[in-house]
Amino acid sequence: MEGALRSIPGIAFSASDLDHLPFQEVEKYVPLILQHVIEHPLPRGSFLNVTFPKKEFKGMKLAKQGRSLWMENPEKRTHPEGHDYYWLGAKWAHCEEEEMSDVFLLKNGFVTAVPIHVEELTDYRYLEEKKAIFEGISKEIC
């Protein structure tokens, strides 16, 4: 993401289960993905987020980003010296997913690639809809 913010194209590779990643299978896909990006460059400010499933790979899908996410899940623990503390763990929060989402496709055995654009983060719809209201607030004190 940092590279894309600086107009440097990139690919982020990850896996839905790092403990059971079939590296021999992954090795077959990485060169194909790299070649695709070389032949079809990403737009300025974008990167490709590739994730490998934990199941046998059924193929590759260009997908949209899913909504499920990691949520904080603090766990109370006791230190060997007797005092309590909290371990900041995380848990997967499931959402209803569209069939085009990376989360849905990963669960169904597909390698997913999500083109993520980060160069322009402004929410223009909100900007236009709320600009006058927001700027009107200061009229009361100016």
LINLIN-V6118 format. One record per run of one state. SS is the DSSP state (H for helix, E for strand, - for the rest). FROM is the first residue (numbers start at 1). TO is the last residue. If there is no record, write none. Layout:
ss from to
SS FROM TO
SS FROM TO
//
This chain:
ss from to
- 1 1
H 2 5
- 6 10
E 11 15
- 16 17
H 18 20
- 21 22
H 23 39
- 40 45
E 46 52
- 53 58
E 59 64
- 65 68
E 69 78
- 79 83
E 84 93
- 94 100
E 101 101
H 102 107
- 108 109
E 110 117
- 118 123
H 124 140
- 141 142
//
